[in-house]
Structures are given as structure tokens and as C-alpha cells.
């Protein structure tokens, strides 16, 4: 469960980085196609880059004892409420609510199509309904209210909405909306969706003017049809972001060198991978001394074990395991010999030190 939340954190951080670079360096430039590629690539990378794991090597020289492990398990069992599980249930609940909201919007549009019908025109479906409060496109449908639109404006609006359909902007919106549902708690992902919608409007405006329509008439129609916001999240409204679009229509072409600002993603990726790198622990192979069945043996092991000393209990050679059976209040004295003195008196057996234990019963 913890790994899942860390993945959400990584994805949210990357979306924030990609969105901020777009906002400060590309948003006001006329690189509409380039910006579309950047935004969608950044969104895809936000979910893929966190899957890349960078490890750095760490050498360990001690292992957690069974006593410490048991203490940790006991401490964990003292907190029966799993906070991550509670957060996961809240997270899933909000996702379900957002999905239901989208389904209700789809149902509303479906009922609008069913009640008004549609006409197939140039590979798209035109829905003329008096219930349409704003003019918008949804997948390959264009929704208009002919009774409220003059003929001149009608042609301009249709050209704009056709551009959305032919450039398949609905694919971008579907992906971005799915990301918003998955990362609903992240405010940057909602701003990212807004940037994608805004860039779609610029692309449609550019296509209309490129097809020979008068920019003056087009800007006038945009102002006449202006409304505050769209009704549905997955639609493109003709009058969306009207003031910014009019300003960019008048702007000269942008400096192409500004496209290189996307190279800022390289240090962002490096910082991101470094910040979330994970340690990889290695225990070096050493020669360790092990006692088995009261017999001193030596073996190579990848787990670091301390070299066991030569143990004498009450004048008799013993195993270190027998020390566990002696209680502290039973010990009269403990003598420890090390180095050359231990080897001189006990030979090779004393090379790892000698522990001499005298119990009270001997005294």
C-alpha cells in the first residue's frame, strides 16, 4: 500500500514540474502543435517515469536481530488502525464519485442527441437543438442552436468545431480527464487539463484563419458568443478562453528558439530520479566463525557474523551457546583474554579471544 501512495506522489510531482515549465515558457507562444505534443508527452511521462527506479549501493555491517524484529512487529501490532488503508478507501471513494459524475454528463448529452436528432455533414454529426445553451463539440458531434446564431457566425462556429473534430482533440481530453480522475487530489493536474483545453482552442482558431476566414469577423463572432465557461468537461466550447485567444491571434510568430526551453526537463528528470532513488543493501562476504554442535568451524558466508571467542565455563571448554543458559545472578566472575596473551596460553583456539566464566556454585 505504501508503494502505491509513493507512486502517486511521484506522478503528481512530475505533472507539477511539466505543467510549470509549460506555464512559464510555452503558454504564451504560438507553438500550438508543438505545445500539444509537449503537453501530452509530459502527461504520459508523468505516469511512466515514476516506474523507473534508480538504486545506489549501500554496504551493511550489521543485521537486525530477531529480538529487534519481534519488537518492531509488536510495535506495529500496537496500532491496529492502518492509516494507509483508510486513505486508500477515501481515494477510491472519490474516484468512484468522479466516474459517476462523468457518466451522468454522458447520459445528459445522449438524451440531448436523442431528443433533437442529428444530421451527418462532412463526416461529423450536427445536432441542432433549442436546448443547447452554448455551442460546443463532443467527440464527432457538433451542438448548435441555429435559432440564436446569425448565418455569418454559424459558418465560423462550425469551422471552429470541425477543427476540433478533425484534429481529434477529444482523444487528448479523454486521456487528461482520466488523469484527473486518477490524481483528483493534485491541483496541478486540473491546471494541466485547463492548459490542454486552452491549447486546443488556439489550434482550432489557427485552423479557421488558415482556411481563409476573416480574422476580424472571427474575433467579432468570438466576442458575440462569449460565455464564462463550458458546461461539460469533455467538450470544446467556441467561446472558451476568448480574451486570451483574441490576443494571440494578433500576436506575431514566436521565436523558435524558445522551444528549447523544454530542455529544462532534463535536469528536472535528473533531480526527480535522484530524489526518489532507493538504496540497495549489500553484505560483503567475510570469513566468519560459527559454532555447531560444540565444534568450532570456519566458513565463508555472505551474512556478517561476529567471530566467536573460545569459551571456558568453570574450567571446562564449552560452547558459546551454553552462555545463554547461565543467568547473571549465577556468575561469580568473567575474565576476557585477547590478542597475543590469549594465543600464548590457548594456542589457535584463543586467536578470537578467550572468555573465562566462573559461576558461584564452583566457589
N, C-alpha and C positions, 0 to 999 in steps of 0.2 A: 504493500500500500504506500509506503514511504517513497519508493522509487517512482510510482505513478505521479505523486504530487511534485517530486523534483522535476520530472519531465514537463509537467505543466508550467512550472516556474521557469524552466529553460526556454520553453516555447514562447511564453509571454515576454521574456526579456529580449528575445531575438526579434519578435514583432515590434516591440518598442524601438529597438535600435534601427531597424529598416524603415519604420514609419517616420522617425525623427530625421533621418537623412533625407528622405523624400520631402518632408515638410520644409526644411530649411534650405535645400539646394535645388530641388527639381519642381516643386509645386507651381511656381510662377513662370516656368519656362514653357516654350511651345514645342516640347519634345513629346507630343501626346502618345504616339505609338511606342516610343522608347520608354516612356513612363508606364505605359500599360504592361510592357514586358517586365520592367523592373518590379512593379508592384506585385504582379502575380508570381514572379520568381522568388521575391522576398517572402511571400506568403508560404510558398511550397518549402523554401529553405527553412522557415521557422519550425516546421514540423519534422524536417529530415536531419538538420544539423544537430539537434539535441540527442539524436540516436548515435552520433559519433562519440566514442569515448576515448579519451587520451589518458594513458597511465604513466606514472612515474615510479621508479623503483625505490623501495624502502627496505633496508636491512633491519631485521628484528633480532634481538639478542636475548629475549626472554619470552616465555609463553604464559598465557593466563592459566593459573592453576584451577583445578576442579573446584576448590573452595571458593575462588573468586567468581567462577561461572555460576555456581549454585547461589552465591549471594546476589548476583545480578538477576538471576531468574526469580529469586524470592522478592527482590525489589520491584520487578516488573509485575509480578502477581499481586503486589500490594495495591496496584492501580487497575482495578477491573475494567474501568471505562476506557476504551480505545478512542482517543480523540481523533485519530486519522479516520477511523471507521465512521464516526459521526460526521466529519467534514465530507467524507465521500458520499454519504446519504444525502446531505444538503446539496452537494454538487450535482448528483444525479437528478434530484427533485427539480432543480432549476432548469436543467436540460430538458426534462420532460415538459415543463411548463412552456418553454420556448418552442419546442416542437409542436405542441398543441396549438400554440398561437399561430404558427406558420400554417398549419393545416386549416385552421379556421379562415385565414386570409385566402388560401387557395379555394376553399369552399365558397367564399363570398364572390370571388372572381368567376368561378364556374357558374354560379347562379346568375351572374350578370350576363355571361355569354349565352346561357340557356334562355334567358328571358328576352334578350334583344336579337339573338341570332348573329350571323356574321356573313361577310362576302369575301370571297377569295380574290385578291388583287396582287399580281406580281409576286407570287409565292409567299404572301403573308395574308393574314385574315383580318379584315376590317370590321370592327364592332361599332355600330352607330347606336348609341343609347342615350336617352334623356337623363338617365340616372348617373351618367358619367360626370362627375363634378370637375375633374381635371382630365387633361389629355395625357395618356401615357401608353407605353408599350410593355407587354408582358409575354416573354418567350416570342412566339411568332404572331402575336395578336397586337393590334393597334386599337385603342379605345378612344373614340371621339364623340363629341356631342355636336353634330352638324348644325343644330338649331342656334347655337350660341357662337358659332365661328364664321366670320366672313369668308368668302371664297378665296381671297388672296392669302389670308392667314392659314386657311385649311391646307393649301398646297405646301406651304412652308413647314407646317407642323407634320404633315405626312412625310415629307422628305427627311425631316429630322428623325422621326420614329423609325422610318425604314432603315436609316443608317444604323440605328441600334440593333435592329434585327439582322441585317446583312453582315454586320461585324461580330455577331454572336456575343454581344455584351452580357447576355443572360447567363452564359457559362461562368464568366468571372463573378457575377453576383451570387450564383448558386454556391460556388466554392467559398466566397468570402462570407456569405451568410452561415454556411456550415461551420466555418472557423469561429464565427461569433457565438454560435450555439455551444461549441466545444470549449471556448475560452470566455464565457459570458462574464466572468468576474474581472476581466482585464479591460480597463477603459481604452487602452491603446488599440485593441483590436476593433473596437467600434469606430474610432477615428480612422483607422486603416480602411474600413469599409466605406466610410464617407469619402476618403480620398479616391478610392476606386470609382465610386459613382460620379464624383466630380470630374475625373479624367474622362469618363465615358461621355459626359456631356460635351467636353471640349472636342473629342473625336467626332461626335455627331455634327457639331457646329462646323468643324473644318470640312467634313464631307459635303454638307449642304452648300457651303460657299464655293467649294471646289467644283460642284456640279453646275455652277453658273447662276445661282440665285443671288439677288442683290443683297449685299451685306446691310445696306441701310434699311430695306424693307424687313430683312430678317431680324435685325435688332429691334425694330418697331414692333414686330409681331411678338417677340420675346417679352417685351415690356407689357404689351396688352394682355398677354396670357399669364403674367407673373402671379404666382401664389407662394405662400410661405414654405410649404413642404409637400412631399408626396404622401399619399395615403397608405400605400403598400411598400414594404421593404424591398421587394424583389422587382420593382418596376422602375422604368425610366420616365420621368416627367419632363415635358418640353420646357417648362419654366423653372426648372430646378437650377439653383446657383446662378440666377440671372445676371446679377451685377458683376460678379467675377468673370462670367463668360463674355459679357459685353466689353469689359476692359481688355481681356486677352484678344478679342477679335481685332481691336485697334492696335495691338502691340506688334512691333516689327519682329522679325525672326530672332530667335535667341542665339547666343554664342554657342557653337557646337562644342567648344572646349569644356563647357560646364557639364557635359555628360560624364567627364572623367571624375566627377565628384563621387560617382558610385564606387570608385576605388577605395573610398573610406570604409567600405565593407570589409576589406582585407584585414586592417588592424582590428576592426570590430569582431571579426571571426576569431582572430588570434586571441584577443582578450577573453572572448566568450569561452573558447576551448580551454584556455589556461585557468580561468576562474572555476570551471567545473571539472578540472582534471581529477582523477581518482588515484589514490596510492595503490601500489601493487607490492605486497609484502613478500620478502624472501628471507628464508632462514638459511644461512650458509652451512655447508657441510663441514663438520668438525669431527675429530676423534674423541669419542666420549666413553666414559667408563660406566658400566652397568653391572649391577649385582643381580644374578639369577640363581635361585636355589642355593644361597650361601656361597656361591662361587664367583670370584672376581673375574669378569671377562671384559674385553675391549672390542668395540665395533664402531663402524662408521655410520652415522645417522644424520639425516637432514634436519632433525629436531635437536636443538641445543639442550643438552643435559649437563648438569654440573658434574665434574669428576669426583667420584665418591672416595672419601678417605678410608684408611684402614681402621677398623673399629675393634676395640678391645673392651669387653664388659666383664668386670670382676676378674681380670687376669686371663680371660679366655677370648680367643679370636671369635668374632661374631659378625653378623650381617647388619648393615645399616638399617634394615627393615625392623630389627628387633628393638631399635631405639624407640619406635612408636609405642611399644608395649610397656615402656618404663614411664611412670608418672613422675612429674617434677618433685613431688614430696618424697619420693623414694631415692633420690640421688644425693649422695654424700659429697661427691666432688667430680669435676670434669677437667681433664688435662688435655691440651691440644699441642701436638708437636708438628712443626713444619720445617721444610727446607732440608738442609744438609744434616741437621741433627736427627730428623726423623729417618732419613735414609741410612745414616750411620748405625742407628740402633735396630732398624727393622728391615733394612735392605730395600729391594724394589717395591715391597708392599707399602713402604712409607713414602713413596715419591709424591703421592697426592695428599700427604698429611696423615697424622695418626690422631685418633680420638680415643682417650682412655677414660672410661666411666667406672666409677666406684659407687656401688649402692650402699645404703645404710645397713642392709642385712649382713654384708660382709664385715663391716666394722663390728 
